[in-house]
């Protein structure tokens, strides 16, 4: 397993959603390992793609602007790739409830399109899919391992489940090797922080940097696990290089759970700015709240040797340093200001 | 619960896929209970819709030919209905693997379309969705209850999962009351028997009636449970009339499991014709075989008082009598003959 990094030297790989948060951090690691990286990204305005995310590596990667919904384009692009890191997606569960059909097109239909393209044009490829812990919904037990029931609570979660299952079926039935990483709350540099519709952690970080107030619903006793984006990228590298992952799903979670209260306290402490206020649960938020959630990631440790390494304080330091240095690259408009508190999922 | 039948007197209901196998049998029961039945069906050529299925009740139901993929049509049709029995679907898992995008359009996207139509134009409606035991895939334990992991093994199963989850989310988040019945192997009059791509039981019945050979893969020791279509229709009636079903999934299975060997022996005995031959598993069939499967239906019994009533011998007698009387209405072309043995799922 020590060899998974040298596996990528000179190897042609593709990253869908490669200008986004996780995709671009993965691209940076792959470029560093000498892979031949093809980034595919739609740069849809409200999504996470950002050309600045590949600042400094632009000469070592190839960028192809394309939408994964475009079948003929995908049919062409998947050819001759050894590994596809399949991260393109609509990641806002709020948007998925406002416009469920668009979420379906991107998270469900496009996954079929990509897999069909592989089956027809590149059946020897390995595909690593970015799944999500949202597929579990409100957990029956903690920590949540991969034997937990799948029970998504919103349209985005449903479509992500379907996208994941397609990968497993194409692995099992058509031999297009594939696996899924069910990511918990990922944080770090290069995340979208322009608005708060793609999860709360990036938004909280922005609020702290701006010295603004962070609102927590209820008493903040709910727990989550957070995983630094470099650790997540490492999980993708390991999964892409190993056939032990074929047909499997893996939780990719953080070192240990932390309550929202302690999370925000730590964040404000590291940032040296920002404040916290506890507010009543809005009724519609309370209705879809899933309580505490944290993942058991022992399966990926057993199978691929992956473990999270970056502790939350260090991760926050690196993230805040990054955004302080490049704030204007990530906050180019004042969208999202109407909703000072993020929806916590 | 005794009142669930009188609930339907004079009540406006809609059945998507209402000219199909289960939909038409349900329509017949609803017409008998005095409901105002609107049947919506696309009559797509290779699917199960058949106008003869409503022979004798055509004056007591209204038929609207439409495709559930047509959003504007669905927006109109869902209005003023008290209950929607949502049975329209692409039910061939073989077809789903050949043409996954069509399966997605019908089983996934159209479900969103119907639910969005309800949310916008008829939020007080109750929707009962026809789910499938295929969502469970290869079972970890027997009998399979609703706490079993969902792990579909083909594209059809995945899209049916997504369609089901949409219903639950619209129930939980938007208050559009909905539930899902996970049907096991349903058999009875009015099933499509023109080809063998929609499950093996109807096809076996046809082969027996025609005095042809039924092929069983391996030794036929695998078990399934079979449920007669009238019992299934009764489950839909109970689910549609009760708010205890809201947001829930229920297995709807047969009285007891039976091996393929015993099933075919019984079928040939009842039919007085047909023969059986045991053949080697084709490799590609063996690869996707799920072994034995039978459902634990105690949840729907506890919650809605439903139990299967028709024993297999009686069900076969009624089914064979029906097809013998109306064979030409169901076998108008000799499609499917190239594949004498059905794919067993």
Interface residues (C-beta under 8 A of the other chain):
Chain A: X97 X100 X101 X104 X108 X109 X112 X113 X116 X147 X149 X150 X151 X152 X153 X154 X155 X157 X158 X159 X161 X162 X165 X166 X169 X172 X173 X287 X288
Chain B: X97 X100 X101 X104 X108 X109 X112 X113 X116 X147 X149 X150 X151 X152 X153 X154 X155 X157 X158 X159 X161 X162 X165 X166 X169 X172 X173 X287 X288
